[in-house]
Amino acid sequence: MREILPDLQRWRRQGKRVAIARVVDVEGSGPRLPGAAMAVAEDGEVAGSVSGGCVEGAVVEAGLACIESGTRELVTFGYSDDDAFAVGLTCGGTIHLFLEPLDW
């Protein structure tokens, strides 16, 4: 979380809407441990990482949707999901992310 604080502070000064994605659970082999965080600004700018690159694009899309809807959501990417291969999660595990809009 600390690695994204400078970007969050800058976005706050700029008045941007932001969503935060956090790894809340990993089953099997996963690219990042619980607690890893990524922030997505409304213009698509990204800070941090929740997957080391393998599902970041899909998380950006989910983050932008979260900003628009204003709702919190649990998102899962897993080895057995067809979507997991489509977005590049081939590590053999499942990651659970909690997405929420940041309320300044």
Secondary structure, 3 states (H helix, E strand, C coil): CHHHHHHHHHHHHHCCCEEEEEEEEEECCCCCCCCCEEEEECCCCEEECCCCCCCHHHHHHHHHHHHHHCCCEEEEEECCCHHHHHHCCCCCCEEEEEEEECCC
